[in-house]
Amino acid sequence: MVSPRYPDDGDSGGSTRGGRLRAVLGPGLITGASDDDPSGIATYAQAGARFGFQLGWTLLLTFPLMVVIQGISARIGRTTGRGLAANLRGHYPGWILKGAAALLCVANTINIGADLGAMAAGTRLLVPGLPAGIGVLLYGLGLSVAPILVDYVRYVRILRWLTLTLFAYLAVLFSIHVPWGQVLQGLVWPRGPANGAFWQMVVAIFGTTISPYLLFWQASQEVEDTRVHSERVPLLRAPGQGPAALARIRIDTLLGMGLSNLVALAILVTTAATLRGSGIREITSAAQAAQALRPLAGDFAFALFAAGIVGTGLLAVPVLAGSAAYALGETLRWRVGLSRKWREARGFYATLIATTLIGAALNVVGVNPISALVWAAVVNGVVAVPVMALVMLMARNRKIMRGFTITGAWLALGWLATLVMALAAAGMLVTTLFASG
């Protein structure tokens, strides 16, 4: 196997500027892009339809917080050569890790089910004759076996190419008329009605953009890279690689999270400028948003929006399933990794397959996808807070990180991100219980 080289391998990563850029972009780019999954698209579309441009500031605020907490997670993986769950298992009480891993698997499975349902619905918009159940089945089976059948380096390359599907939403944005003055005002001036519905949407956006599965995935992908690229060694064993490796992680994460939030903002602005402007206030799915766009923005915007649902799902479902498999496998001391063959990591791959197929089955047994997503968001919000706090403690623990502990702005912003998510989780629980009561 010939592995692509990275700048922190002591190589430029390619003789051209494009080759060097491809060498830098990896776990951070894929992680950030997968955050804009079909479920996230539905959340941002609903925010735009309900509140117009008023919630743009939430995506500006979450950007630096995402960059820092995701970068710290990647730093832990690259430094130690172990995923988050493996590091937690070695230094913290087992009940904390087992509880977090179990809740992560449950939330990810529900999220996978919602994403597969959205992908099938998006496909039906483009191919009206295809039954929704067949679409869910095909996507579920295909995404279950792909990591086993496709070589890891090629699989990561496919995921990286799938990030291009996000540009569909930028194309939609520039195909419609947008009052940019109002957009700018929404970005820099937090305002809105002082009611539960508004703050519930704020909490939903925070819970959608900063999720625990993203932390596990990016850390584990940094570990995978040290396995498949022999010249890359965990920093504890090769401290000299530290400056270049950490610089690459910062750039990769900055660009990945930047793309994620830019696309989220594009979806919010698109639906605010079209749907809300035409009196449509309620959106319950990404497919419904695409369908509502058709008479307002034309067939081109409709087709791009619908195709984006499918493309982002193809990227997000493997990340959701993979992060659950990493967390559970490391918790139970299994051999884990997409770079391993089936016979080397049966439990890991069985978990990946099970979460995907159970998620697909949720669409068949009649689980309400919107209600399921609400509770998945609640679980994610609750799990995110202790996981983020533990990530921060690990990143400051010299027994784990030695000379690569975080300091300064990264330390301050990491704890700020944890505090913001704690407030968001509390708000999510309160508003959800208030709404259900």
C-alpha positions in Angstrom: 0.0 0.0 0.0 1.4 3.4 -1.0 0.3 6.0 1.6 -0.1 9.7 0.9 2.5 11.8 2.8 1.7 14.7 5.1 3.7 17.8 6.0 4.4 16.5 9.5 6.0 13.4 7.9 8.9 15.6 6.9 7.6 15.9 3.4 5.7 18.5 1.5 2.9 16.1 0.6 3.2 16.7 -3.1 5.0 18.7 -5.7 2.1 21.1 -6.3 0.2 23.4 -4.1 -3.0 21.3 -4.5 -1.0 18.2 -3.5 0.2 19.9 -0.3 -3.3 21.1 0.5 -4.7 17.6 0.1 -1.9 16.3 2.4 -3.0 18.8 5.1 -6.8 18.2 4.8 -7.9 15.0 6.5 -9.6 14.1 9.8 -10.6 17.8 10.5 -12.1 18.4 7.1 -14.1 15.1 7.1 -15.3 15.7 10.7 -16.4 19.2 10.1 -18.2 18.3 6.9 -20.0 15.4 8.5 -21.5 17.8 11.1 -23.8 19.1 8.3 -25.7 15.8 8.1 -29.3 15.6 6.9 -30.5 16.0 10.5 -28.4 19.2 10.9 -29.7 20.5 7.6 -33.2 20.1 8.9 -32.3 22.0 12.1 -30.7 24.9 10.2 -33.6 25.0 7.7 -36.1 25.1 10.5 -34.1 27.9 12.2 -34.2 30.0 9.0 -37.9 29.4 8.4 -38.9 30.2 11.9 -36.7 33.1 12.9 -35.2 34.4 9.6 -31.7 35.8 9.9 -31.9 36.4 13.7 -29.9 33.2 14.6 -26.9 33.8 12.4 -24.8 34.8 15.4 -25.1 31.3 16.9 -23.0 29.9 14.0 -20.4 32.7 14.4 -20.1 32.0 18.1 -19.8 28.2 17.8 -17.1 28.4 15.2 -14.1 29.2 17.4 -15.4 26.9 20.1 -15.7 24.0 17.6 -12.2 24.6 16.3 -10.7 24.5 19.8 -12.5 21.5 21.2 -12.1 19.4 18.0 -8.4 20.5 17.7 -7.8 19.4 21.3 -9.4 16.0 20.7 -7.2 15.5 17.6 -4.2 16.6 19.6 -4.9 13.9 22.2 -5.2 11.2 19.5 -2.0 12.3 17.6 0.0 12.7 20.8 -0.9 9.4 22.5 -1.6 7.2 19.5 -4.9 6.2 21.3 -8.5 7.3 20.9 -10.5 9.2 23.5 -12.2 6.1 24.9 -8.8 4.3 25.3 -7.3 7.2 27.1 -10.4 7.6 29.4 -10.3 3.9 30.2 -6.7 4.1 31.4 -7.1 7.2 33.6 -10.7 7.6 34.8 -13.4 5.6 36.5 -14.8 2.9 34.2 -18.5 3.7 34.9 -18.1 7.1 33.4 -16.7 5.8 30.2 -19.2 2.9 29.9 -22.1 5.2 30.5 -20.9 7.7 27.9 -20.1 5.0 25.3 -23.6 3.5 25.8 -25.4 6.8 25.5 -23.2 7.7 22.5 -24.2 4.5 20.7 -27.9 5.1 21.4 -27.8 8.7 20.2 -25.7 7.8 17.1 -28.1 5.0 16.1 -31.1 7.2 16.3 -29.3 9.9 14.3 -28.3 7.4 11.7 -31.9 6.3 11.4 -33.0 9.9 10.8 -30.2 10.5 8.3 -31.0 7.3 6.3 -34.7 8.3 6.2 -33.8 11.8 5.0 -31.5 10.4 2.4 -34.3 8.1 1.1 -36.7 11.1 1.1 -34.2 13.2 -0.7 -33.7 10.5 -3.3 -37.4 10.2 -3.9 -37.5 13.9 -4.7 -35.0 13.3 -7.5 -36.3 9.8 -8.5 -40.1 9.9 -7.6 -40.8 6.3 -8.4 -38.3 4.9 -5.8 -40.1 3.6 -2.7 -38.7 5.1 0.5 -38.2 1.7 2.2 -36.1 0.5 -0.7 -33.9 3.7 -0.4 -33.4 3.2 3.3 -32.5 -0.5 2.8 -30.0 0.2 0.0 -28.3 3.1 1.8 -28.2 1.1 5.0 -26.7 -2.0 3.5 -24.3 -0.1 1.3 -22.9 2.0 4.1 -22.6 -1.0 6.4 -20.4 -3.0 4.1 -18.4 -0.2 2.4 -15.8 0.2 5.3 -15.1 -3.6 5.2 -14.8 -3.9 1.4 -12.9 -0.7 0.6 -9.3 -0.2 1.5 -8.9 2.4 4.3 -6.8 4.9 2.4 -9.2 4.7 -0.5 -12.2 4.9 1.9 -10.8 8.1 3.5 -10.2 9.5 0.0 -13.9 8.9 -0.9 -15.0 10.6 2.3 -12.8 13.6 1.5 -14.3 13.9 -2.0 -17.8 13.6 -0.5 -17.2 16.9 1.4 -17.6 18.6 -2.0 -21.3 17.9 -1.8 -21.6 20.6 0.8 -20.8 23.2 -1.9 -24.3 22.5 -3.3 -25.7 24.6 -0.5 -23.4 27.5 -1.3 -24.5 27.2 -4.9 -28.1 27.4 -3.8 -27.4 30.4 -1.7 -26.0 32.3 -4.6 -28.8 31.4 -6.9 -31.4 33.3 -4.9 -31.8 37.0 -3.9 -30.5 37.6 -0.4 -30.8 40.8 1.7 -27.1 40.8 2.8 -27.6 43.7 5.2 -30.1 41.7 7.2 -27.8 38.7 7.2 -24.9 40.8 8.5 -27.1 42.2 11.3 -28.1 38.7 12.3 -24.5 37.7 12.5 -23.3 40.4 14.8 -26.4 41.4 16.8 -27.9 38.6 19.0 -31.6 39.3 19.2 -35.0 37.5 19.0 -38.2 37.0 20.8 -37.8 36.2 24.5 -39.8 32.9 24.4 -39.1 29.2 24.9 -39.3 28.4 21.2 -36.5 30.8 20.3 -34.2 29.6 23.0 -35.0 26.0 22.2 -33.8 26.6 18.7 -30.6 28.3 20.0 -30.0 25.2 22.1 -30.7 22.9 19.1 -28.1 24.7 17.0 -25.5 24.4 19.7 -26.3 20.7 20.1 -26.2 20.1 16.4 -22.8 21.8 15.8 -20.9 20.5 18.8 -21.6 16.8 19.3 -19.6 14.2 21.2 -19.4 11.8 18.3 -17.3 14.3 16.4 -14.7 14.4 19.2 -14.3 10.6 19.2 -14.1 10.4 15.4 -11.5 13.0 14.9 -9.2 11.7 17.7 -9.5 8.2 16.3 -8.7 9.3 12.8 -5.5 10.9 14.0 -4.7 7.5 15.5 -5.5 5.7 12.3 -3.2 7.9 10.4 -0.3 6.9 12.6 -1.1 3.3 11.8 -1.3 3.5 8.0 1.6 6.0 7.5 4.8 4.5 8.9 6.6 7.8 9.0 4.0 9.3 11.3 4.6 8.3 14.9 2.6 9.3 18.1 4.2 12.4 19.5 5.0 10.8 22.8 7.4 8.6 20.9 8.5 11.2 18.4 8.4 14.7 20.0 10.3 16.2 17.2 7.3 15.8 14.9 5.2 17.9 17.3 5.4 21.4 15.9 4.6 20.4 12.3 2.0 17.8 13.4 0.1 20.3 15.6 0.3 23.0 13.0 -1.3 20.6 10.4 -4.0 19.7 12.9 -4.8 23.4 13.5 -5.1 24.1 9.8 -7.1 21.0 9.1 -9.5 21.7 11.9 -9.8 25.4 11.2 -10.8 24.7 7.5 -13.1 21.7 8.4 -15.0 23.6 11.0 -15.0 26.7 8.9 -16.6 24.8 6.0 -19.1 23.2 8.4 -20.3 26.5 9.8 -20.3 28.3 6.5 -22.6 25.7 5.0 -24.8 25.8 8.0 -25.1 29.5 7.7 -25.8 29.1 3.9 -28.7 26.8 4.7 -30.1 29.1 7.4 -29.9 32.2 5.1 -31.4 30.3 2.1 -34.4 29.2 4.0 -34.8 32.6 5.8 -34.7 34.4 2.4 -37.1 32.1 0.6 -39.3 30.1 2.9 -39.9 32.6 5.7 -40.2 35.4 3.2 -43.1 33.4 1.6 -44.9 32.7 4.9 -43.6 29.2 5.5 -42.6 29.0 9.1 -42.5 25.2 9.9 -40.0 22.8 8.4 -39.8 19.3 9.9 -37.2 17.7 7.6 -34.5 18.4 5.1 -36.6 16.9 2.3 -39.5 19.2 3.1 -37.2 22.2 2.9 -36.0 21.1 -0.5 -39.6 20.6 -1.7 -40.7 24.0 -0.4 -37.8 25.7 -2.2 -38.9 24.5 -5.6 -41.7 26.9 -6.3 -39.8 29.8 -4.7 -36.3 29.4 -6.0 -36.7 27.1 -9.0 -35.8 23.6 -10.1 -32.0 24.3 -9.9 -32.0 25.2 -6.2 -34.5 22.4 -5.5 -32.3 19.7 -7.2 -29.1 21.0 -5.5 -30.7 21.1 -2.1 -32.1 17.5 -2.5 -28.8 16.2 -3.9 -27.0 17.7 -1.0 -29.1 15.8 1.5 -28.0 12.5 -0.1 -24.4 13.5 -0.4 -24.0 14.7 3.2 -25.7 11.6 4.4 -23.2 9.4 2.6 -20.5 11.2 4.5 -22.2 11.6 7.9 -23.6 8.0 8.4 -20.1 6.4 8.3 -18.8 9.0 10.8 -21.7 8.4 13.2 -21.4 4.6 13.0 -17.6 4.7 13.1 -17.4 6.9 16.2 -19.8 4.6 18.0 -17.7 1.6 17.1 -14.5 3.3 18.2 -16.0 4.4 21.5 -17.5 1.0 22.3 -14.6 -1.0 21.0 -12.0 0.9 23.0 -14.2 0.8 26.1 -14.4 -3.0 25.9 -10.7 -3.4 24.9 -11.4 -4.7 21.4 -9.1 -4.2 18.5 -10.5 -1.2 16.6 -9.8 0.7 13.4 -11.0 1.1 9.9 -7.4 0.4 8.8 -7.8 -3.2 10.2 -9.3 -6.1 8.3 -12.6 -7.7 9.3 -10.8 -10.7 10.8 -8.7 -8.4 13.0 -11.5 -6.3 14.4 -14.7 -8.3 14.2 -16.4 -6.6 17.2 -15.5 -3.1 15.9 -17.0 -3.8 12.5 -20.0 -5.7 14.0 -20.8 -2.5 16.0 -20.5 -0.3 12.9 -22.8 -2.6 11.0 -25.3 -3.0 13.9 -25.7 0.7 14.5 -26.3 1.4 10.8 -28.8 -1.4 10.3 -30.7 -0.8 13.5 -30.9 2.9 12.5 -32.3 1.7 9.1 -34.8 -0.5 11.0 -36.1 2.5 13.0 -37.6 3.8 9.8 -39.5 0.5 9.2 -41.0 0.1 12.7 -42.6 3.6 12.6 -40.4 5.6 15.0 -41.3 9.2 14.5 -38.0 10.7 13.1 -38.6 14.2 14.4 -39.3 13.0 18.0 -36.4 10.7 17.8 -34.1 13.5 16.7 -35.2 15.7 19.6 -34.3 13.0 22.1 -31.1 12.2 20.3 -30.2 15.8 20.6 -31.0 15.8 24.3 -28.8 12.7 24.8 -26.0 14.2 22.8 -26.3 17.5 24.7 -26.1 15.7 28.0 -23.2 13.4 27.0 -21.2 16.2 25.4 -20.7 18.1 28.6 -18.9 15.4 30.7 -17.1 14.2 27.6 -15.8 17.7 26.8 -14.8 18.2 30.5 -12.9 14.9 30.4 -11.2 15.9 27.1 -10.0 19.1 28.8 -8.8 17.3 31.8 -6.9 14.8 29.7 -5.4 17.5 27.6 -4.0 19.1 30.8 -2.8 15.8 32.3 0.9 15.5 32.0 0.7 11.7 32.6 -1.2 11.5 29.4 0.2 14.3 27.3 3.6 14.9 28.9 5.1 18.0 27.1 2.1 18.4 24.8 -0.5 19.7 27.3 -2.6 22.6 26.3 -2.1 26.1 27.6 -3.1 29.7 27.1 -5.9 30.5 24.6 -6.6 26.9 23.8 -7.1 26.1 27.5 -9.4 29.1 28.1 -11.4 28.6 24.9 -11.7 24.8 25.6 -13.3 25.5 29.0 -15.5 28.2 27.5 -16.8 25.7 24.9 -17.5 23.3 27.7 -19.4 26.0 29.7 -21.4 27.0 26.7 -22.4 23.4 26.0 -23.3 22.9 29.7 -25.6 25.9 29.5 -27.0 24.6 26.2 -27.6 21.1 27.7 -29.4 22.6 30.7 -31.5 24.8 28.4 -32.3 21.9 26.1 -33.5 19.8 29.0 -35.6 22.6 30.5 -37.2 23.5 27.1 -37.8 19.9 26.1 -39.4 19.0 29.5 -41.4 22.2 29.4 -42.6 21.4 25.8 -43.5 17.8 26.7 -45.2 18.9 29.9 
